Amino acid sequence: MDDTTAPPRLSRAEAKAETRRRLLEAAEAAFRRNGYHATSLDRIAAEAGFTTGAVYSTFDSKADVMLALIAARAARRLEVMREVIAQDSDPEDLLADFSRRYATQAVAERDWSATVVEFMVVVGRDKGLRARYAEHHDASREAIASVIRGALEKTGVRLAMSPRQLATAMMSLNIGLTVESLLAPVEVTQDLYVDAQLALRRGANVDRKQR
């Protein structure tokens, strides 16, 4: 008599979630290895052990797959931001911690950074994709702007721009440094991310600009 117990069958919803998880895992591996343009839905399906039909029953397009990966990372990044905010009280320490964490990930995941930069060009040319990408991008922007507003209330410092504008500048600086790190990795150290963000933040103070 066989005492082996068969694993319980997944419900339809569970099976669908598992298919999605495996497809995203395979997609990220393929994107990081080959880049966004060189990775096809056929390749993603094959690496996940599914047919291309399984991909299309889960995602509308390759861009849809990439956006799902970006959304998941954005959600994790916001969680990290909340953890850092809970730990740090000094605004500059908070900014330095954010920047250091961002830099550590960017340096450790150069292949993913290159894929995202490649995808950003695609997004920039497609109005529909821009709107979908903005949903997650703006969530990060508003989270940073919220931290800036909190710091202003604590310190009484006035800015030469709105918190949202400064958040946009800070995000753009990180993206620019990441692109530069792909071109000249020796020039872009983790410390540069921190020093550049602190310089931007201090330079945005009204008092500094009036000296």
VOGU-3710 file (C-alpha; in Angstrom, 3 decimals, decimal comma):
1> mddttapprl> 0,000/0,000/0,000  1,367/3,403/-1,009  1,301/5,827/1,913  2,379/8,747/-0,279  -0,153/11,511/-0,077  -0,826/13,339/-3,317  -0,399/17,111/-3,070  -3,720/18,953/-2,955  -4,976/20,216/-6,280  -4,802/23,956/-6,776
11> sraeakaetr> -7,989/25,883/-7,215  -8,496/27,731/-10,488  -7,464/31,023/-8,856  -4,406/29,437/-7,232  -3,337/27,820/-10,493  -3,694/31,136/-12,298  -1,633/32,907/-9,629  1,066/30,232/-9,827  1,201/30,526/-13,631  1,570/34,293/-13,321
21> rrlleaaeaa> 4,334/33,933/-10,721  6,317/31,494/-12,872  5,920/33,636/-15,989  7,125/36,764/-14,181  10,071/34,903/-12,691  11,073/33,589/-16,115  10,513/36,994/-17,722  12,744/38,829/-15,279  15,522/36,271/-15,764  15,243/36,555/-19,563
31> frrngyhats> 15,053/40,365/-19,547  18,106/40,617/-17,302  20,070/38,199/-19,455  19,074/39,385/-22,941  17,470/42,814/-22,545  13,899/43,918/-23,184  13,923/44,057/-26,996  15,743/40,753/-27,484  13,354/38,819/-25,234  10,235/37,429/-26,875
41> ldriaaeagf> 7,041/36,144/-25,301  7,870/32,753/-26,850  11,156/32,717/-24,928  9,444/33,720/-21,677  6,846/30,971/-22,109  9,482/28,343/-22,907  11,621/29,262/-19,904  8,571/29,093/-17,627  7,530/25,727/-19,092  4,338/26,979/-20,725
51> ttgavystfd> 2,992/27,563/-24,207  2,792/31,076/-25,635  -0,970/30,780/-25,229  -0,499/30,614/-21,467  1,335/33,950/-21,607  -1,433/35,626/-23,596  -4,078/34,257/-21,247  -2,228/35,996/-18,385  -0,723/39,123/-19,978  -1,788/41,248/-22,942
61> skadvmlali> 1,726/41,894/-24,255  5,432/41,882/-23,458  5,059/45,446/-22,199  2,325/44,210/-19,858  4,766/41,649/-18,438  7,422/44,318/-17,901  4,944/46,681/-16,259  3,914/43,915/-13,857  7,559/43,434/-12,847  8,014/47,183/-12,393
71> aaraarrlev> 4,821/47,410/-10,323  6,013/44,657/-7,988  9,369/46,371/-7,504  7,691/49,740/-6,937  5,529/48,214/-4,207  8,600/46,716/-2,497  10,438/50,034/-2,794  7,585/51,878/-1,095  7,673/49,344/1,734  11,391/49,974/2,193
81> mreviaqdsd> 10,742/53,720/2,210  8,196/53,304/4,991  10,684/51,243/7,003  13,400/53,872/6,594  11,020/56,681/7,551  10,092/54,800/10,706  13,765/54,429/11,671  15,265/57,810/10,728  14,184/61,149/12,151  16,841/63,490/10,747
91> pedlladfsr> 15,888/64,582/7,183  19,455/64,369/5,838  20,029/60,958/7,426  16,779/59,837/5,832  17,828/61,064/2,401  21,283/59,516/2,734  19,737/56,183/3,726  17,323/56,248/0,770  20,118/57,120/-1,649  22,471/54,475/-0,305
101> ryatqavaer> 19,838/51,762/-0,606  18,961/52,845/-4,143  22,635/52,913/-5,135  23,311/49,494/-3,626  20,511/47,965/-5,665  21,472/49,805/-8,855  25,081/48,617/-8,605  24,102/45,046/-7,720  21,529/44,798/-10,525  23,148/46,485/-13,497
111> dwsatvvefm> 21,451/44,032/-15,859  18,014/44,987/-14,526  18,872/48,699/-14,630  19,842/48,343/-18,298  16,530/46,603/-19,028  14,531/49,358/-17,329  16,399/52,089/-19,225  15,701/50,211/-22,466  12,014/49,975/-21,555  11,842/53,664/-20,629
121> vvvgrdkglr> 12,637/54,527/-24,244  9,731/52,342/-25,359  7,446/54,016/-22,805  8,538/57,474/-23,930  7,322/56,738/-27,459  3,947/55,264/-26,470  1,275/57,489/-24,914  -0,734/54,539/-23,604  2,279/52,953/-21,940  3,279/56,299/-20,438
131> aryaehhdas> -0,046/56,531/-18,653  0,306/53,021/-17,248  3,948/53,513/-16,272  3,079/56,811/-14,595  0,761/55,026/-12,174  3,720/53,373/-10,431  6,241/56,118/-11,146  3,976/58,762/-9,638  3,406/56,642/-6,540  7,142/56,774/-5,865
141> reaiasvirg> 7,223/60,500/-6,662  4,402/61,265/-4,242  5,974/59,120/-1,520  9,210/61,123/-1,775  7,276/64,399/-1,899  5,435/63,370/1,260  8,734/62,759/3,053  9,945/66,198/1,916  6,778/67,856/3,237  7,291/66,166/6,584
151> alektgvrla> 10,900/67,337/6,733  9,872/70,917/5,939  7,341/70,891/8,776  10,030/69,691/11,199  12,809/72,065/10,148  10,910/75,123/8,944  13,169/75,269/5,873  11,607/76,786/2,736  12,271/75,457/-0,749  12,748/77,252/-4,058
161> msprqlatam> 10,421/74,690/-5,633  7,470/72,555/-4,590  8,067/69,249/-2,766  6,723/67,415/-5,816  9,131/69,243/-8,126  12,040/68,422/-5,831  10,918/64,789/-5,719  10,916/64,746/-9,535  14,428/66,234/-9,607  15,661/63,682/-7,071
171> mslnigltve> 14,200/60,763/-9,030  15,673/62,129/-12,261  19,076/62,458/-10,631  19,001/58,814/-9,560  17,926/57,698/-13,038  20,633/59,822/-14,660  23,327/58,451/-12,365  22,146/54,921/-13,082  22,390/55,501/-16,841  25,859/57,012/-16,381
181> sllapvevtq> 26,877/54,008/-14,269  26,032/51,746/-17,211  28,305/53,825/-19,455  31,098/54,605/-17,002  30,762/52,345/-13,937  34,070/53,456/-12,430  32,862/57,062/-12,247  29,567/56,380/-10,454  30,141/55,101/-6,947  27,536/54,456/-4,297
191> dlyvdaqlal> 28,850/57,484/-2,401  28,194/59,670/-5,448  24,476/58,841/-5,300  24,392/59,996/-1,667  26,560/63,100/-2,141  24,674/64,214/-5,264  21,264/63,856/-3,605  22,384/65,761/-0,509  23,827/68,523/-2,700  20,566/68,761/-4,655
201> rrganvdrkq> 18,497/68,852/-1,481  20,639/71,545/0,150  20,793/73,568/-3,037  17,001/73,662/-3,209  16,757/75,594/0,068  15,568/79,197/-0,393  18,085/80,477/2,162  20,989/79,032/0,201  19,823/80,536/-3,057  19,583/84,024/-1,522
211> r> 23,175/84,117/-0,253
//
